[in-house]
Amino acid sequence: MSSQLERTLQANVVAWARVHRFLSVKVHERYQVGWPDRIFIAPNGNIVWMEFKAPGKRPTLLQTRIHRELAARNQRVYTVTTRHEAIQLLQDALDSTRVSEGSD
């Protein structure tokens, strides 16, 4: 049951993100065990990694370790359980200016 809730939550957030011109990449669990479910790239270049969980569920130890590794590299990594929470994080990424500029 919880995986269905997570899929529904993820689908709703992805739909919102597409309307707001985010690129959304699904991380394939078969090849990237422990990585967050999605990477969202905002039109301004901000990147948000998101792990979707049903209410009351927590990331596994492996997921927690990978989330810490990403955070140590200045990546925004979040575990979300509600649509409102996820959309607020994406809206914040839209509203903030890009921290670092890439090189050509």
Secondary structure, 3 states (H helix, E strand, C coil): CHHHHHHHHHHHHHHHHHHCCCEEEECCCCCCCCCCCEEEECCCCCEEEEEECCCCCCCCHHHHHHHHHHHHCCCEEEEECCHHHHHHHHHHHHHCCCCCCCCC
